[in-house]
Amino acid sequence: MDLDTEVGQMYRFWDVYPVTDQSPFLDEQQLSRLKQKYRYARFINCVRLFGGKDSKKDDYFRGVDARGQAICDFSEALAMLSGIRSCGFTPWIVLDNVPAEMSENPTKNLYGNTEPPASFDLWSSYVRQFARALVEEFGVEEVAQWRFRVGTEPDFSPGHWTGTQQQYLKHYDYTVAAVRSVLPSASIGPGNVIAPLRGRKQKSWAPAIINHCATGTNHVSGSTGTPLDVFGSSYYTSVGRSDIQFDAVVEFLREEIGNHPQFDSVPVEIHEFGILSEGGKQIAGDGTEFGSSWLAHMSEKIYRNDVRRVYQWDWNTDKGGNIPTPLTHVMDMLEEMAGGTRLSVESDQMSEMDHIGCIAARNGDVVNLIVFRHLAERSNGNKVLVRLTLDGGSFVEKELSVTRANLLDGEHAGFMAERNADMKHVRAKVADNAKTHAITRKVMAAHRAKYEELSKLHSVDPLPKPTVDSLGRMHFDLMLDGHAVVVLQLR
């Protein structure tokens, strides 16, 4: 791998967290725990703020007045948003779901009511009053800086939307018009689509939504087009699966948006992200060395594709609770590098099934490097020799030397394997119907000190020593197993 040219800023793509239940923010006693849980966040994307799995929960609709306007009580929503702000986060608003009593035939699916409103005028009144309530509570200058999104995965039926595509486009137009009537400059976009992977591109609603916003007839104004400030997609991966389709998803959406010059500045983002499954079973994140090399591997892809924001679920970064995991160690490394100048890296091995790469950034006189190898399979495989080359005389001329080296790999993998063994031991002694969460809590409480010791980031001693060739290039030779991350800091 060769490293040399400056290519841009080390931006914080990880600073938005989606949250589907905002009620914990009502409890002041929980705020310190929530700050820790979402410690990498600057923004909280409030999903299903208008309705959760229970069709009555978070429902602020109280009927219709004599003028045909919605009667609303947003006090609880405002209190939850105040709690989010008390934690130092900025709330972003997802306008879903439609209150059950506002739909002609409310349908309760996995994530609540999935039907469109029977009256779009009534829905518009509801959204408009909510936007006004936000302005009255938090001030127009602040709320004007927030983001709004119209729903979640509208092309996921029956999970999120059981209306037609045309009904969603109408729903989008009315919602945007309602928000913009109160906040004319508000940033707003459609619900994130299901990732248009190879087998789903023909079914994706992305082209229809983008084309409607660009050239369709607006259902409210009758004019052409609807505001579109951001476009999001979901992206999940599975252990054992290549991530080559991440690049394809971003490319597909950018091509669709690029067909319309007025949308040149519209960013493509990932609004749901994480390791979701393994062998057909949901695992919701990974706390082993696999997670750390996967995050480094995905971070390199995210920067290479210039995706500015990737919304990561807390279950992906909080697998160990408040005990660090290999993945959170990589998150901490990225945080440390944020704001620096990224350096270009050329790798000889970009295989999606066995990816060797490096993320590099210069912060003043310090150069930080995250060198990684990631196998898509669970097995760590055999170790390979990897040569990292720092090209360009500047590295040698400044007499940079290694001042820090850390390693995450199969031999330095945190505490998850030990915890799983302890859980297996406990499960053998309890009833078959004992719940996994209860066993986990018992084991974590009993062995916390051991797990905290195992979770500490391993320091390499002695520090790696580079060699310098006749061309002035600095080389590091590293032995990496299949899920390895090496952090080097040069000063």
PyMOL commands that set and color helices and strands:
alter all, ss='L'
color gray80, all
select helices_A, chain A and resi 23-26+28-37+75-86+100-102+120-138+140-143+165-182+206-215+244-258+261-263+289-304+314-317+326-337+394-397+416-427+436-455
alter helices_A, ss='H'
color red, helices_A
select strands_A, chain A and resi 2-9+16-19+43-46+61-64+70-72+90-94+108-109+112-113+147-150+187-190+231-239+268-278+281-282+341-346+354-363+366-375+384-390+402-408+458-459+467-468+474-480+483-490
alter strands_A, ss='S'
color yellow, strands_A
deselect
rebuild
show_as cartoon
